[in-house]
Amino acid sequence: MAFQDNGPARGVGEKSRFTSSGRSETGRRSGDILPVHQGDMNNISTATTPDINSNDVDGNPNRGRGGRLGRLAVRPEGQSGRNGFHPFKFLAITFRSASWASRVVNILWPLVPAAIVVRYTLPDNYLAIWILSYLAMIPCANLVGFAGQELARKAPHVLGVLTEITLGSIVEIVLFTVMITRTNTDDVDYIQVIQAAILGSVLATMLLCLGLCFIAAGIKRDETHFSEVVSEAGNGLLLTAGFGLAIPTIFKHSLSSAIDSKMLEDKVVSISRSTAVLLMVAYFVFVYFQARTHHGIYDSVFEEDTERDEDKRRDHHQRRLTLTECIVGLAISIALVTIISISLVDQIPVLVRERHISDSFVGLILIPVVEKAAEHLTAVDEAWDNQMNFALTHVLGATLQTAMFNGPLVVIIGWGLDKDMNLGFEVFDLAMLILAIITVGQFLRDQKSNYLEGILCVLVYVGIAVAASYYPSPHERLDHATAGTGSSGGEGGGH
């Protein structure tokens, strides 16, 4: 089904009551498509029309009087009042973006063509390619997030939030997919980089982004309250995701000295694939729970956040992208993200070898920060506008999607490519994840936040980043182990 953009938005919360003549008090006929009332997904319906000659969105005549149109009405706040694609308006709206932070990020757009040009004209300048590609990824990810946000405004609340979170994770999925297709080198184990990036993405969203949200909300008010529905469900699912990710790791390290390493690796891969399927099933059940069977609970929470949005009046008068412009924006940004991702990933071996940056730091810190930039900006802007339930939903939703869908998905992709991608993480990485889940759970338990809790979350993340920068790469540990073995052998020969 397609969404129909029906022109300028009617006032938020304005209802349509039908008179005996069949015309609503807002001037619409009973056969017209009405915008979906906020917070009521049960009222989403396909529209009927008494006009046998009317056309649907694809220009195909309806069959029979009163036939149903396979399309959903656009929410009032998502209507643009335009159709099709208008290049200049598209550029003006996208450059304005949704917040001041996004507008600042858009200043980096000139780096996108610069990164592509440098990659092909100066292929030996690895550091310049890495820096330009890293910075160029930020505006590209921001466009993915903004176009997804505009598309989400056209859908019912819960469906819109899920759509926005899913589109925001495209950057991460592309990066993971590019890395799993690469062959390991003497300097870099790409599987370990992906493993670190999975947990690093969870930590960046759960600690850094959540902390920034608490700080942003705490700057303007003493305490910010949020719904128990969002915090309790998210906290329980985080514990479940952490438990699922821990199974292959604990199995691997429990038997590391008991059985042959090759046999152990095969078993860990098999367990990881089974765990990946289970985690994905759990995620789809959660989505179904949130979007279908219990959506009314979340609708009321999001409706309350919409009403207390401090920028509601300004947002209501902002220009919107059309459905076509949303799709074009997503297509352009995803294509650029793919190109930049390839350039970024190809420089990792040189970065590790020549700049002595551990691949654990690259995966755990550098990659997650840039791939989650768009989602972080969106969540922080919502927290600043006193929409903490929306912000928490973005934070927890993105975290759960990484842990229960994106991470398991790359395991399945590796399975199809005959790669031994697994969920046997480093003990350090997994320990940080479990401790972070417990810490965040404590902060969410009382359904309120302040800037102190935000600063503590950010400081914990900085501490993990510092430790990750000192964590040795696999080849460094192998060299150390080899040197130790040789030294022991020499001492033994002397006796």
TORRO-526721 format. One line per field, with one value per residue (C-alpha): x, y, z. Coordinates in nm, 3 decimals. Example, Ala and Ser with C-alpha at 12.3 -4.5 7.8 and 13.67 -1.06 7.14 Angstrom:
// residues 2
c1 1.230 / 1.367
c2 -0.450 / -0.106
c3 0.780 / 0.714
//
This chain:
// residues 495
c1 0.000 / 0.113 / 0.070 / -0.127 / -0.011 / -0.334 / -0.214 / -0.171 / -0.208 / -0.519 / -0.458 / -0.314 / -0.587 / -0.868 / -1.147 / -1.396 / -1.760 / -2.011 / -2.337 / -2.657 / -2.566 / -2.264 / -2.018 / -1.788 / -1.770 / -1.418 / -1.556 / -1.466 / -1.703 / -1.755 / -1.586 / -1.264 / -0.951 / -0.915 / -0.581 / -0.522 / -0.590 / -0.276 / -0.234 / -0.509 / -0.379 / -0.708 / -0.862 / -0.620 / -0.830 / -0.830 / -1.059 / -1.372 / -1.501 / -1.844 / -1.695 / -1.662 / -1.433 / -1.180 / -0.821 / -0.586 / -0.230 / -0.096 / -0.349 / -0.549 / -0.930 / -1.115 / -1.330 / -1.688 / -1.859 / -1.731 / -1.423 / -1.145 / -0.818 / -0.505 / -0.350 / -0.309 / -0.380 / -0.088 / -0.077 / -0.146 / 0.207 / 0.355 / 0.165 / 0.369 / 0.095 / 0.294 / 0.336 / 0.631 / 0.991 / 1.103 / 1.487 / 1.531 / 1.272 / 1.421 / 1.769 / 1.636 / 1.436 / 1.711 / 1.977 / 1.753 / 1.703 / 1.516 / 1.738 / 2.025 / 2.265 / 2.166 / 2.215 / 2.567 / 2.638 / 2.525 / 2.822 / 3.033 / 2.867 / 3.162 / 3.375 / 3.168 / 3.289 / 3.634 / 3.657 / 3.556 / 3.800 / 4.093 / 4.030 / 4.077 / 4.333 / 4.558 / 4.515 / 4.841 / 4.742 / 4.571 / 4.537 / 4.372 / 4.131 / 4.041 / 3.983 / 3.781 / 3.574 / 3.509 / 3.387 / 3.197 / 2.999 / 2.836 / 2.631 / 2.539 / 2.411 / 2.233 / 2.046 / 1.944 / 1.809 / 1.630 / 1.466 / 1.362 / 1.223 / 1.020 / 0.887 / 0.803 / 0.596 / 0.361 / 0.289 / 0.102 / 0.305 / 0.431 / 0.484 / 0.661 / 0.902 / 0.984 / 1.039 / 1.270 / 1.476 / 1.506 / 1.617 / 1.861 / 2.032 / 2.095 / 2.438 / 2.533 / 2.406 / 2.598 / 2.921 / 2.885 / 2.812 / 3.114 / 3.343 / 3.220 / 3.306 / 3.669 / 3.950 / 4.144 / 4.500 / 4.801 / 4.711 / 4.333 / 4.080 / 3.763 / 3.542 / 3.680 / 3.628 / 3.263 / 3.222 / 3.367 / 3.149 / 2.832 / 2.900 / 3.048 / 2.730 / 2.524 / 2.753 / 2.760 / 2.382 / 2.315 / 2.577 / 2.690 / 2.359 / 2.143 / 2.383 / 2.365 / 1.984 / 1.979 / 2.217 / 2.016 / 1.692 / 1.859 / 1.994 / 1.641 / 1.463 / 1.547 / 1.406 / 1.259 / 1.004 / 0.936 / 0.691 / 0.734 / 0.605 / 0.910 / 1.174 / 1.058 / 1.010 / 1.344 / 1.533 / 1.397 / 1.481 / 1.833 / 1.895 / 1.759 / 1.980 / 2.286 / 2.212 / 2.177 / 2.502 / 2.683 / 2.600 / 2.858 / 3.122 / 3.090 / 3.087 / 3.402 / 3.606 / 3.482 / 3.624 / 3.924 / 4.173 / 3.961 / 3.921 / 4.102 / 4.090 / 3.958 / 3.682 / 3.595 / 3.579 / 3.339 / 3.114 / 3.112 / 3.016 / 2.729 / 2.605 / 2.631 / 2.418 / 2.150 / 2.164 / 2.141 / 1.819 / 1.671 / 1.761 / 1.605 / 1.286 / 1.277 / 1.320 / 1.036 / 0.810 / 0.895 / 0.814 / 0.483 / 0.406 / 0.483 / 0.321 / 0.017 / -0.110 / -0.009 / 0.029 / -0.242 / -0.020 / 0.264 / 0.027 / -0.093 / 0.265 / 0.372 / 0.057 / 0.150 / 0.502 / 0.362 / 0.145 / 0.433 / 0.675 / 0.817 / 0.878 / 0.533 / 0.421 / 0.742 / 0.743 / 0.382 / 0.473 / 0.791 / 0.793 / 0.791 / 0.932 / 0.689 / 0.681 / 0.877 / 1.139 / 1.175 / 1.244 / 1.490 / 1.669 / 1.699 / 1.826 / 2.093 / 2.209 / 2.223 / 2.426 / 2.672 / 2.691 / 2.783 / 3.058 / 3.202 / 3.179 / 3.391 / 3.651 / 3.646 / 3.677 / 3.959 / 4.180 / 4.146 / 4.450 / 4.678 / 4.539 / 4.613 / 4.957 / 5.101 / 4.919 / 4.923 / 4.553 / 4.410 / 4.132 / 3.939 / 3.937 / 3.836 / 3.546 / 3.440 / 3.464 / 3.541 / 3.296 / 2.993 / 3.022 / 3.003 / 2.744 / 2.503 / 2.549 / 2.203 / 2.016 / 2.210 / 2.126 / 1.758 / 1.734 / 1.919 / 1.697 / 1.386 / 1.519 / 1.593 / 1.229 / 1.099 / 1.003 / 1.191 / 0.968 / 1.047 / 1.416 / 1.421 / 1.238 / 1.502 / 1.787 / 1.650 / 1.506 / 1.839 / 2.023 / 1.789 / 1.797 / 2.176 / 2.190 / 1.892 / 1.879 / 2.179 / 2.440 / 2.262 / 2.195 / 2.567 / 2.616 / 2.355 / 2.517 / 2.854 / 2.694 / 2.573 / 2.921 / 3.088 / 3.254 / 3.303 / 3.133 / 3.035 / 2.925 / 3.224 / 3.325 / 3.630 / 3.574 / 3.655 / 3.392 / 3.120 / 3.195 / 3.162 / 2.829 / 2.680 / 2.797 / 2.654 / 2.315 / 2.303 / 2.407 / 2.152 / 1.883 / 1.941 / 1.910 / 1.584 / 1.422 / 1.274 / 1.128 / 1.306 / 1.642 / 1.868 / 2.193 / 2.399 / 2.293 / 2.373 / 2.724 / 2.786 / 2.680 / 2.912 / 3.204 / 3.155 / 3.166 / 3.483 / 3.643 / 3.561 / 3.705 / 4.032 / 4.063 / 3.981 / 4.260 / 4.513 / 4.361 / 4.608 / 4.521 / 4.519 / 4.852 / 5.014 / 4.892 / 5.009 / 5.355 / 5.373 / 5.267 / 5.522 / 5.797 / 5.705 / 5.711 / 6.051 / 6.192 / 6.069 / 6.218 / 6.556 / 6.565 / 6.475 / 6.753 / 7.008 / 6.933
c2 0.000 / 0.355 / 0.670 / 0.951 / 1.306 / 1.505 / 1.863 / 2.104 / 1.968 / 2.029 / 2.151 / 1.890 / 1.727 / 1.877 / 1.621 / 1.554 / 1.509 / 1.420 / 1.604 / 1.454 / 1.573 / 1.348 / 1.638 / 1.678 / 1.999 / 2.051 / 2.066 / 1.716 / 1.468 / 1.131 / 0.968 / 1.171 / 1.029 / 1.169 / 1.210 / 0.945 / 1.080 / 1.079 / 0.784 / 0.564 / 0.294 / 0.111 / 0.387 / 0.341 / 0.234 / 0.232 / 0.497 / 0.451 / 0.675 / 0.698 / 0.825 / 0.546 / 0.759 / 0.850 / 0.729 / 0.576 / 0.693 / 0.491 / 0.640 / 0.321 / 0.358 / 0.214 / -0.084 / -0.036 / 0.225 / 0.236 / 0.023 / 0.043 / 0.219 / 0.038 / 0.337 / 0.485 / 0.846 / 1.064 / 1.199 / 1.576 / 1.659 / 1.460 / 1.626 / 1.843 / 1.996 / 1.898 / 1.599 / 1.465 / 1.582 / 1.946 / 1.966 / 2.313 / 2.262 / 1.920 / 2.073 / 2.359 / 2.131 / 1.870 / 2.132 / 2.283 / 1.933 / 1.874 / 2.047 / 2.289 / 1.998 / 1.845 / 2.180 / 2.201 / 1.849 / 1.950 / 2.187 / 1.872 / 1.790 / 1.928 / 1.653 / 1.383 / 1.452 / 1.536 / 1.191 / 1.017 / 1.221 / 1.170 / 0.797 / 0.758 / 1.033 / 0.982 / 0.611 / 0.599 / 0.877 / 0.638 / 0.873 / 1.148 / 0.895 / 0.762 / 1.105 / 1.239 / 0.921 / 0.917 / 1.277 / 1.236 / 0.949 / 1.187 / 1.404 / 1.096 / 0.920 / 1.241 / 1.245 / 0.882 / 0.977 / 1.292 / 1.129 / 0.839 / 1.081 / 1.264 / 0.931 / 0.823 / 1.140 / 1.019 / 0.691 / 0.619 / 0.685 / 0.337 / 0.232 / 0.562 / 0.517 / 0.161 / 0.280 / 0.558 / 0.324 / 0.067 / 0.322 / 0.469 / 0.129 / 0.104 / 0.265 / -0.002 / -0.288 / -0.158 / -0.126 / -0.475 / -0.621 / -0.451 / -0.576 / -0.937 / -0.952 / -0.857 / -1.111 / -1.104 / -0.971 / -1.017 / -0.691 / -0.701 / -0.970 / -0.827 / -1.070 / -0.935 / -0.578 / -0.660 / -0.825 / -0.520 / -0.292 / -0.481 / -0.434 / -0.088 / 0.021 / -0.099 / 0.079 / 0.403 / 0.419 / 0.294 / 0.505 / 0.795 / 0.874 / 0.812 / 1.021 / 1.308 / 1.283 / 1.308 / 1.605 / 1.783 / 1.739 / 1.830 / 2.161 / 2.300 / 2.136 / 1.987 / 1.643 / 1.478 / 1.202 / 0.916 / 0.629 / 0.302 / 0.125 / 0.233 / 0.189 / -0.147 / -0.312 / -0.178 / -0.281 / -0.636 / -0.675 / -0.539 / -0.807 / -1.072 / -0.949 / -0.942 / -1.295 / -1.418 / -1.257 / -1.400 / -1.766 / -1.828 / -1.623 / -1.807 / -2.141 / -2.047 / -1.935 / -2.213 / -2.482 / -2.294 / -2.528 / -2.845 / -2.929 / -2.872 / -2.507 / -2.590 / -2.809 / -2.539 / -2.274 / -2.489 / -2.541 / -2.169 / -2.086 / -2.337 / -2.205 / -1.847 / -1.924 / -2.085 / -1.795 / -1.545 / -1.705 / -1.704 / -1.339 / -1.238 / -1.428 / -1.249 / -0.913 / -0.980 / -1.083 / -0.755 / -0.556 / -0.740 / -0.677 / -0.307 / -0.244 / -0.472 / -0.631 / -0.364 / -0.057 / 0.127 / 0.148 / 0.303 / 0.527 / 0.695 / 0.747 / 0.899 / 1.115 / 1.258 / 1.334 / 1.502 / 1.729 / 1.842 / 1.897 / 2.244 / 2.294 / 2.174 / 2.507 / 2.560 / 2.202 / 2.234 / 2.518 / 2.362 / 2.246 / 1.870 / 1.640 / 1.463 / 1.085 / 1.088 / 1.320 / 1.093 / 0.794 / 0.993 / 1.118 / 0.765 / 0.631 / 0.900 / 0.877 / 0.495 / 0.493 / 0.745 / 0.553 / 0.238 / 0.415 / 0.585 / 0.260 / 0.074 / 0.349 / 0.356 / -0.020 / -0.056 / 0.179 / -0.012 / -0.243 / 0.053 / 0.244 / -0.050 / -0.126 / 0.223 / 0.429 / 0.152 / 0.190 / -0.138 / -0.294 / -0.328 / 0.052 / 0.091 / -0.152 / -0.065 / 0.315 / 0.475 / 0.290 / 0.296 / 0.672 / 0.758 / 0.497 / 0.605 / 0.980 / 1.035 / 0.843 / 1.020 / 1.364 / 1.274 / 1.138 / 1.431 / 1.680 / 1.502 / 1.506 / 1.878 / 1.934 / 1.746 / 1.437 / 1.192 / 0.895 / 0.942 / 0.983 / 0.670 / 0.474 / 0.573 / 0.489 / 0.156 / 0.068 / 0.127 / -0.066 / -0.363 / -0.361 / -0.383 / -0.656 / -0.862 / -0.802 / -0.630 / -0.835 / -1.168 / -1.065 / -1.034 / -1.383 / -1.515 / -1.323 / -1.471 / -1.815 / -1.761 / -1.640 / -1.938 / -1.706 / -1.816 / -1.508 / -1.581 / -1.419 / -1.536 / -1.193 / -1.086 / -1.119 / -0.748 / -0.641 / -0.864 / -0.766 / -0.398 / -0.473 / -0.656 / -0.388 / -0.115 / -0.290 / -0.314 / 0.052 / 0.184 / -0.036 / 0.131 / 0.477 / 0.385 / 0.219 / 0.534 / 0.674 / 1.008 / 1.153 / 1.451 / 1.585 / 1.410 / 1.067 / 1.179 / 1.292 / 0.961 / 0.763 / 0.966 / 0.928 / 0.551 / 0.544 / 0.756 / 0.514 / 0.220 / 0.411 / 0.474 / 0.106 / 0.000 / 0.223 / 0.017 / -0.319 / -0.509 / -0.629 / -1.006 / -0.999 / -0.816 / -1.080 / -1.354 / -1.195 / -1.168 / -1.530 / -1.646 / -1.446 / -1.591 / -1.944 / -1.888 / -1.745 / -2.041 / -2.281 / -2.106 / -2.120 / -2.487 / -2.560 / -2.387 / -2.630
c3 0.000 / -0.064 / 0.136 / -0.023 / 0.049 / 0.064 / 0.065 / 0.353 / 0.703 / 0.905 / 1.258 / 1.489 / 1.690 / 1.476 / 1.447 / 1.166 / 1.270 / 1.001 / 0.957 / 0.823 / 0.473 / 0.466 / 0.479 / 0.776 / 0.976 / 0.842 / 0.489 / 0.370 / 0.205 / 0.367 / 0.072 / 0.112 / 0.266 / 0.615 / 0.792 / 1.056 / 1.403 / 1.614 / 1.844 / 1.702 / 1.474 / 1.497 / 1.287 / 0.998 / 0.705 / 0.334 / 0.191 / -0.009 / -0.281 / -0.444 / -0.770 / -1.024 / -1.240 / -0.971 / -1.000 / -0.743 / -0.679 / -0.970 / -1.210 / -1.245 / -1.245 / -0.949 / -1.023 / -0.916 / -0.708 / -0.353 / -0.429 / -0.173 / -0.249 / -0.136 / 0.036 / 0.382 / 0.472 / 0.569 / 0.922 / 0.935 / 1.055 / 0.766 / 0.481 / 0.247 / 0.032 / -0.278 / -0.509 / -0.705 / -0.689 / -0.675 / -0.678 / -0.527 / -0.256 / -0.184 / -0.137 / 0.075 / 0.305 / 0.344 / 0.416 / 0.683 / 0.832 / 1.156 / 1.414 / 1.454 / 1.510 / 1.176 / 1.004 / 1.147 / 1.018 / 0.669 / 0.650 / 0.596 / 0.260 / 0.053 / 0.209 / 0.038 / -0.319 / -0.177 / -0.015 / -0.339 / -0.549 / -0.312 / -0.298 / -0.674 / -0.743 / -0.438 / -0.355 / -0.155 / 0.083 / 0.323 / 0.619 / 0.411 / 0.258 / 0.603 / 0.760 / 0.467 / 0.439 / 0.813 / 0.815 / 0.487 / 0.637 / 0.890 / 0.648 / 0.442 / 0.753 / 0.852 / 0.519 / 0.570 / 0.911 / 0.794 / 0.492 / 0.714 / 0.970 / 0.705 / 0.576 / 0.931 / 0.985 / 0.712 / 0.894 / 1.219 / 1.533 / 1.620 / 1.258 / 1.194 / 1.485 / 1.377 / 1.019 / 1.135 / 1.355 / 1.075 / 0.817 / 1.066 / 1.092 / 0.717 / 0.757 / 1.009 / 0.794 / 0.491 / 0.693 / 0.838 / 0.495 / 0.337 / 0.615 / 0.602 / 0.231 / 0.300 / 0.345 / 0.671 / 0.660 / 0.886 / 1.055 / 1.071 / 1.151 / 0.997 / 1.188 / 1.514 / 1.391 / 1.316 / 1.656 / 1.827 / 1.612 / 1.711 / 2.080 / 2.023 / 1.847 / 2.142 / 2.389 / 2.186 / 2.169 / 2.521 / 2.702 / 2.481 / 2.309 / 2.618 / 2.826 / 2.579 / 2.583 / 2.962 / 2.949 / 2.677 / 2.871 / 3.202 / 3.074 / 3.031 / 3.325 / 3.665 / 3.592 / 3.287 / 3.324 / 3.086 / 3.065 / 3.250 / 2.936 / 2.736 / 3.006 / 3.144 / 2.806 / 2.683 / 2.993 / 2.984 / 2.617 / 2.673 / 2.934 / 2.698 / 2.413 / 2.640 / 2.756 / 2.397 / 2.285 / 2.587 / 2.514 / 2.235 / 2.415 / 2.746 / 2.566 / 2.374 / 2.673 / 2.901 / 2.669 / 2.530 / 2.696 / 2.695 / 2.325 / 1.996 / 1.884 / 1.535 / 1.675 / 1.928 / 1.656 / 1.450 / 1.750 / 1.832 / 1.472 / 1.483 / 1.817 / 1.691 / 1.387 / 1.604 / 1.849 / 1.561 / 1.438 / 1.789 / 1.845 / 1.513 / 1.599 / 1.936 / 1.762 / 1.517 / 1.805 / 1.980 / 1.664 / 1.627 / 1.996 / 1.961 / 1.623 / 1.629 / 1.949 / 2.203 / 1.986 / 2.174 / 2.483 / 2.286 / 2.090 / 2.409 / 2.526 / 2.193 / 2.184 / 2.522 / 2.398 / 2.088 / 2.300 / 2.522 / 2.232 / 2.293 / 1.920 / 1.819 / 1.679 / 1.480 / 1.352 / 1.240 / 1.003 / 0.864 / 0.505 / 0.449 / 0.186 / -0.042 / -0.049 / -0.376 / -0.229 / 0.076 / -0.150 / -0.365 / -0.053 / 0.083 / -0.251 / -0.283 / 0.078 / 0.082 / -0.242 / -0.095 / 0.233 / 0.042 / -0.156 / 0.153 / 0.355 / 0.101 / 0.112 / 0.491 / 0.541 / 0.286 / 0.492 / 0.821 / 0.765 / 0.691 / 0.988 / 1.218 / 1.074 / 1.021 / 1.285 / 1.548 / 1.624 / 1.749 / 1.546 / 1.872 / 1.905 / 1.541 / 1.582 / 1.936 / 1.917 / 1.578 / 1.353 / 1.591 / 1.652 / 1.282 / 1.183 / 1.458 / 1.407 / 1.253 / 1.523 / 1.798 / 1.658 / 1.628 / 1.982 / 2.140 / 1.956 / 2.085 / 2.441 / 2.409 / 2.302 / 2.610 / 2.408 / 2.625 / 2.539 / 2.170 / 2.253 / 2.469 / 2.202 / 1.948 / 2.186 / 2.304 / 1.962 / 1.786 / 2.057 / 2.034 / 1.654 / 1.656 / 1.919 / 1.802 / 1.427 / 1.264 / 1.449 / 1.393 / 1.030 / 0.953 / 1.101 / 0.857 / 0.569 / 0.664 / 0.668 / 0.312 / 0.205 / 0.379 / 0.632 / 0.991 / 1.132 / 1.491 / 1.815 / 2.019 / 2.149 / 2.344 / 2.719 / 2.766 / 2.512 / 2.653 / 3.012 / 2.920 / 2.751 / 3.049 / 3.295 / 3.068 / 3.051 / 3.431 / 3.471 / 3.223 / 3.377 / 3.713 / 3.558 / 3.383 / 3.683 / 3.841 / 3.512 / 3.547 / 3.447 / 3.507 / 3.369 / 3.641 / 3.515 / 3.161 / 3.253 / 3.434 / 3.124 / 2.901 / 3.145 / 3.155 / 2.775 / 2.767 / 3.016 / 2.789 / 2.491 / 2.675 / 2.767 / 2.409 / 2.273 / 2.471 / 2.381 / 2.158 / 1.809 / 1.736 / 1.555 / 1.848 / 2.091 / 1.857 / 1.831 / 2.208 / 2.254 / 1.995 / 2.161 / 2.498 / 2.362 / 2.201 / 2.520 / 2.724 / 2.470 / 2.485 / 2.863 / 2.855 / 2.605 / 2.833 / 3.112
//
